[in-house]
Amino acid sequence: MATINRPRSSRGVHRRRSAPSNEQAASAQSGSLSARGHRGEMRFFLQRVAGGLYVEREDIPRLGTQTLQSLQFSTADGFREWCDNDPVRFEYPVLHIDLKRQGDELLQLDVPSG
């Protein structure tokens, strides 16, 4: 089972180039994205794990029920297909592009043993 290390802030993309500590190494292999619109806010948290890519998708509408989905993808093709079928591509097209780019970058990283 992989440990999920969330960044402290949920805004923007979090990456660190150098990784002298375990916490910094974890955040170099994770990131978060968010966008606000007239319907509410959408957040994504991504982390490279031994089994592939772990993704949390959080939909926070202004009115209605907040939803949180947790998914893990073992292949880049599976992740891209999920992204392309997610309605977020219509409501937040820039977020959709950034999500695919961030996920592809994380899937190309080696997972440190530990």
Secondary structure, DSSP 8 states (H G I E B T S, - for coil): -------S--SS----S--SSHHHHHHHTEEEEEEEETTEEEEEEEEEETTEEEEEEEEEESSS--EEEEEEESSHHHHHHHHHHSTHHHH-HHHHHHHHHHHHHHHTS-----
